Amino acid sequence: MSKNSKNANSKKKEEVNSEDFSKPWIQRRTGFIVITIISIAIMILVAVQIIMGSGDWGRGLLWGILFGGSIWFVFFGMNWFHSLFHPKPKQSDNSKDPK
């Protein structure tokens, strides 16, 4: 490998902007849809397994709801945790365009 190609590779690495890493990689609506589908699938899977194993519908539905709800608990908990360290920027009155 020549010295010029090493410099070209290092220049490419330097051009990476750190703001690109903080941008979301999927849309919020798509994320909610995916989380909803996954939580419903886990609710059904857990409930069916418990109902088939013990025959107790109440316990199966309870654990299904708990496991499905835990996905949403983790999602909103992580959003809250990240909001502590990355608060939304506040807009000042001077930055608003009167037009």
C-alpha positions as CSV (number, residue, x, y, z in Angstrom):
1,M,0.0,0.0,0.0
2,S,1.4,3.3,-0.9
3,K,1.7,6.3,1.3
4,N,-0.8,8.3,-0.8
5,S,-3.6,5.7,-0.4
6,K,-3.0,5.7,3.4
7,N,-3.5,9.5,3.4
8,A,-6.6,9.2,1.3
9,N,-8.1,6.7,3.8
10,S,-7.3,8.9,6.8
11,K,-8.9,11.9,5.1
12,K,-12.1,9.8,4.5
13,K,-12.2,8.9,8.1
14,E,-11.8,12.5,9.2
15,E,-14.8,13.6,7.1
16,V,-17.3,11.7,9.2
17,N,-19.5,14.1,11.1
18,S,-20.5,13.2,14.6
19,E,-24.0,14.6,14.0
20,D,-24.6,11.8,11.5
21,F,-24.4,9.3,14.4
22,S,-27.1,11.1,16.5
23,K,-29.7,11.2,13.7
24,P,-32.4,8.5,13.8
25,W,-32.0,5.7,11.3
26,I,-35.8,5.0,11.0
27,Q,-38.8,7.2,11.3
28,R,-40.7,7.5,14.5
29,R,-43.9,6.1,13.0
30,T,-42.1,3.1,11.6
31,G,-40.5,2.5,15.0
32,F,-43.9,2.6,16.8
33,I,-45.3,0.1,14.3
34,V,-42.4,-2.3,14.7
35,I,-42.5,-2.1,18.5
36,T,-46.3,-2.6,18.5
37,I,-46.0,-5.7,16.3
38,I,-43.2,-7.1,18.4
39,S,-45.0,-6.5,21.7
40,I,-48.2,-8.1,20.4
41,A,-46.3,-11.1,19.1
42,I,-44.6,-11.6,22.4
43,M,-47.9,-11.2,24.3
44,I,-49.5,-13.9,22.2
45,L,-46.5,-16.2,22.4
46,V,-46.1,-16.0,26.2
47,A,-49.9,-16.3,26.7
48,V,-50.2,-19.3,24.5
49,Q,-47.2,-21.1,26.1
50,I,-48.6,-20.6,29.6
51,I,-52.2,-21.6,28.6
52,M,-50.9,-24.7,26.8
53,G,-48.7,-25.6,29.7
54,S,-51.0,-25.1,32.7
55,G,-54.4,-24.4,31.2
56,D,-54.8,-21.3,33.3
57,W,-56.2,-18.5,31.0
58,G,-55.9,-15.8,33.7
59,R,-52.3,-16.4,34.4
60,G,-51.5,-16.8,30.7
61,L,-53.1,-13.5,29.8
62,L,-51.5,-11.7,32.8
63,W,-48.0,-12.8,31.9
64,G,-48.6,-12.0,28.2
65,I,-49.7,-8.5,29.0
66,L,-46.7,-8.1,31.4
67,F,-44.2,-9.2,28.8
68,G,-45.7,-7.2,26.1
69,G,-45.9,-4.1,28.3
70,S,-42.3,-4.5,29.4
71,I,-41.2,-3.8,25.8
72,W,-43.0,-0.4,26.0
73,F,-41.6,0.2,29.5
74,V,-38.0,-0.3,28.2
75,F,-38.7,1.9,25.2
76,F,-40.1,4.8,27.1
77,G,-37.5,4.3,29.9
78,M,-34.7,4.6,27.5
79,N,-36.2,7.7,25.9
80,W,-36.4,9.3,29.3
81,F,-32.9,8.2,30.2
82,H,-31.5,9.7,26.9
83,S,-33.5,12.9,27.4
84,L,-31.5,13.5,30.6
85,F,-28.2,13.6,28.8
86,H,-29.4,15.1,25.4
87,P,-32.1,17.6,26.1
88,K,-33.9,19.2,23.2
89,P,-32.4,22.6,22.3
90,K,-34.5,25.5,23.3
91,Q,-35.3,28.1,20.7
92,S,-34.6,31.7,21.6
93,D,-36.9,34.6,20.6
94,N,-34.3,36.0,18.3
95,S,-34.1,32.9,16.2
96,K,-37.7,33.0,15.2
97,D,-38.4,34.5,11.8
98,P,-41.2,37.1,11.9
99,K,-42.2,36.5,8.3
